[in-house]
């Protein structure tokens, strides 16, 4: 969403015009890519008493508009608090995310005026409608570095196979291979996974199989991080590189303090949340 410098029938606070004097509205960004998500925190800095009063009385609010032009992804986040946090699924994004900030009205107001209006508006009052923009803040375009090389991605080193060893139960994880981690499923489970994983319950099947498998894989990696036989494996190096590039070291990951569980959830972008949303959608249809 690109903001163009156009004339407005009423004053708008921004950094490219002079509708206001001795006033400002800026946004401070902290945005980073984390596994399959883009996480961000925006802190707003507003200096205008009249607009501040509107926010304090819930007649106006801060708003963040996020858009990816190449995928047509759009979302809007609003709050009366001067800090807004968000998390995006990077699978819905490509190359660039455009982030724009505003202050918008939540209801109609009559006779709005500010002592900080430019002299051209001195003494004027304006009747404004809900959702009209009062201020335009700092904009940011965030570049996403997508690595599309299959050999360097997590799915490329995971293989789901049919297991005939009944002693291992419904699911097993074999990390002995140099190139791949073999996730074995009992024949009846494998057939159901193949069926449901391609249709209605894709996220649910994914969570039931790959999420617990990843917990076991990373747990073994932390336990054998000094074992040259383990660290030299291709699958180990791919997963290790993914963890390090997102700011996680094996030394800091442990099942004892929940970091193991939290990292695995981040890798798969909150699989339980996505699974329950999928089940909710299905329950609404039946």
Secondary structure, DSSP 8 states (H G I E B T S, - for coil): --------SS--B-SS--SBSS-EEEEEEEEEEETTEEEEEEEEEEE-HHHHHHHHTTSEEEEEEEEETTTTEEEEEEESSSEEEEEEEGGG--SEEEEEEEEEESS-EEEE--TTB-GGGTT--EEE-TT-EEEE---EEEE------GGGSGGGGEEEEEE--GGG-SEEEE--SSS-EEEEEEHHHHHHHHHHTTTTTHHHHHIIIIIHHHHHHHHHHHHTTT-HHHHTSHHHHHHHHHHHHTT--GGG--TTTTHHHHHHHHHTTSHHHHHHHHHHHHHHH-
